[in-house]
Amino acid sequence: MKRILIIQTASLGDVILGTPVIEKLHRFYPTAKIDFLLKYGYEEVLRYHPYLHQIIVWNKKEKKYTHLIELIRLFRARRYDLIVNAQRFASSGLITITSQAKSTVGFSKNPLALFFNHRIKHVIGKQSFLIHEAERNLKLIEHVTDDSVGYPVKLYPTQLDYAKVSQYKTRRYITISPGSLWFTKQLPNDKWIDFIKAIDKDLVIYLLGSGKETNLCAQIMMDSGHANSLNLAGKLTFLQSAALMKDAAMNYVNDSAPMHFASAMNAPVTAVYCSTIPEFGFGPRSDNSLVVQTSKPLSCRPCGLHGFHSCPEKHFECATTILIKQLIQTLPT
C-alpha cells in the first residue's frame, strides 16, 4: 500500500489512543504515506510525528458541512489504498464510504459500517474480559498486518518542547491535571486541595490543563496554600505538557486526556476514576500505572461510558467517597 488514511475526529484522548495504529502500519508498510484526519484544535499533538505524512484538520465549529464536502473531494482525489476509520459516528462513516478508497475498515457500531469493506466489533470490556481501546483500534488493521498488539501509545515531543520545560525539572516534582470535559469524571476541587495540603511543602507541584482550566488550577493552588506550586494551565502546549510529565515523580490525572499524555510518554501516573471504570478499556498504559477509585459499592456506578455534566443521582458519591489517603499512598517516597 502506498497511501493510507486514519480517521479519528473525536476527543483528544481518542486521538492519542489511535497512535498504536500509526506505529504498526509504519512497521508493516514503512514506505507508505500515512495521513491522519482529526478535529481542529488537536493537530498540534501529532504535528511532529515521524511516521505521518500529513495531518488533515476538520473544523467542526465553523461551516462544518462545507468542510465535510471539501474533505470528501480531497480524499477522492487522493485515492487511498486503505482508510482506517477508528471513529463510530455517522459523519466519519460518510467520509469513509464516499472516499472511493480501494479498501475501507471501521467499527461495526458506525451507522454506515454496512458499506465498509471490513467491519470490526467494538467490544467494551468487563471484569471477566479486559480489552484496552488501543487493542480495539489495532484490530482494525489485523487483516493487513497481523494479530500482534505490542505497539505503544506514543507521542513525539521535539527537542524544543523538552527545552521549554527543562526549567521546571531542576527539583523533584509531581504534576496534577484536575480538569476534565465531563463533571462526573472530575475529582472535586476540595479533594485536590486537601491532597495538596497533605503533601510535603518541599515537593514541587505543577498544575496542568488547557487555557479553559487556568482559573480552576489557580483556585486549587490558592486554596491549598502550597508554597512550591505553579499554575501552568494554558501556558504549555500538548507536547510540552507531555514532555514535563515524562520526568515527574508522579502524574495525577482524572479519566481524561492528560492520562493518555502520561501513557504516551510511559510516565508514572495515578488515574482517578469517579463515574467511569477502568474496565471500559480507556485506562493508563504506563509501566507505572495506578488507579484510585471509591471502595464503596454503588449500584449506579458506572453511570455511563463517557461521563455527564452532572451526577444523574444527584449525590456524586463515586467522587466524594474517594479518600485523600488513597492519593497519598500512590506518592513515591
Phi, psi and omega in degrees: 000141183255330184219127185229142175239131172252132181247123171205094183250026176272220187283169180300317178300321178296322178298313181297321179288353174271353184293332175300331177295320176299312183301316184286319178298320178295324179297320183271333182227070188296340180261355182289146174271113183256120176256157181225124177261123177220175183280145178305134180107341182252359187298331183298330185293335179248007190304322185250023180294124187291342184258002179260137177277314180210140173258125182249132188249134175249115177274105182272350184275330182234125178050051185308312186279334172296315178293326178299315179296320178298321179294317179301317178297318179298314184289327175297319181294330184277340177051064181296144173285329181211135170243125179252108182261106181268005182252156186245025180256154184298323182299318178291328176295321179296317176302317184296312188280342179261004186282342186060030175290155180294325180214141180228147178215145178194179180282144183294343178287346177295132183303337181252016183299335180305332185262004174281154175291326181225136181235131183241135178290136175259099187260118175281132185289169174212177188306322183274351181210099184262128175217133183272154179301325177300321178287324176299318179296321181294334178295338179296335185244014178301324185290345178244003177227250173207190184263013179288149184236008184280053180239131191279154161286121190211136172241163186230079172298149179273173176299327178293324177296315179295322179295322181299320185263359181299330180296340182265002187251018183281344178226162179296135187211161169235162173241149175230126177245091190277353186268170175196156175291337186242133179302316186283358173259359190251121175299133183303150183305318184296333177291315178296320181297314180294324177298312181296321179299332182274354183274146176309131184295340181276347180282128181281136180237127175249125176265127185244155177166179178280176177300329179291342183255011180301313182293321177303310181293322180296319180294316179297316181296316182294315184288336179281331179068022180280117188295324184261049177239152182217132179271110179252009180299128180081357183257347180239149173284173177304311184289328176293321176298318178297319179296324178290320180298328187307319186253013178288150174294327174198148176242123180257125187218162167271182172284079187205183186306318180303331175301320181284332171301312181299316179300319183292342177253004186050042181267149178299137186214139170246114183259125180263123179251125177256272185279336181262175182226151180299333183298343176297335176100021179243025187279180182292151183240002180294156176300322178255084182240127179235149181238133175242129178205167182295147175262359180278126177295123180232121181292340183270357184252129001280147181266352179182165182287326187246334184115170182226167178280348175204161180290123180300333181264358176071006181245335177054038182291340177297337178256316186290342180266001172288134185264144179299325181296336176295322177288317181300322183296339180267358180281121181298142180276000000 
